[in-house]
Amino acid sequence: MNINARAVLIFLAIGLVAGWLAGLIVGGSGGLFGSLLKGVIGAFVGGYLFTALNINLGIKNTIVTQIITATVGAIVVVLAARLIAGA
């Protein structure tokens, strides 16, 4: 397995965990694909928000930092989707 394939698999795994955690925190399901989708979109949203707001978690473990960032982003995505759907 080359480095790019490994990076994509790690990114997807982080997205899956983040989407699952976001589902636990704000509720909702969606199964495996739903969690993956929430987490992957959340990774981009969380990365953007943390960069724009200059948030540094101060955690030395990169994977943990990425999971937290993606989870926060996924929570924002789920709540925004609920606001839009309810409007």
N, C-alpha and C positions, 0 to 999 in steps of 0.2 A: 504494500500500500504506500503510495507516495505521500508527500507532505500535504499537498492540497486536498487530497481525499480525506486524510486524517483530520485536517482543520475543519472541513465541511461536516464530518461526522461529529466532531466535538461541538461545533456550533449548533447542530441540530439537537444533540443531547442536552446542551444547556437550554435551548429553547423549549424542549419537552419538559424539563424539570421546572423551568420558570413558569410555563403555562399551567402546569399542574398545581404549583404553589399558588399562583394567582387565582385559580379556580377554588382552591381551599380557602383562600382569604376572603374573596368577594362573592363566592358562591358561583354556581353554574357548572355545567358539565361540558360535554362536547366530545368526550372520548379522547382517544389517542390523537387523532388528526386535529381535533379542536384545540387540544392542549398545545400541540406542536405549532399550530398556526398562531395562537395567542402569544406563545413564547417567542417565536421568531420575529413577529411584528413588534412585540414588546422589547426585544433586544435592540432594535433600531430606535424605537421611541425613547427607551430608557437611556441609551447611549447619547442620543441627541440632548435630552433634558439634562442629564448629569454634566455634559460638556457645556451646554449653554448656561447652566446655573453654577458652573465651576464647583461641582460637588465632588469631593474626594473622600471615599469611605475610609481610607487609611488601613485597609486590610492588605496584608502582604500576599495572600493567596489569590492568584489571578482568577482561577475558576470560581471561587466563592464570590469574588467581586463581580464577575460577569453574571453569575446566577442572580445575585441581588439586584443588579442593574436591570437585567431582563425581566425580573419579577415585578419590579416597580413599574417598568414600562408596560408590561402586560396588564397590570392592575389599572393603569391609566387608560389603556386601550379598551378594556372591558367596560369601565365606568363611562367613558366617552361614548361607546357604542350604545350603552343603555340610555344615556341622555338623548342621543340622536333618535333612537327607536321610540322613546317615550314622547318625543316632541311632536 
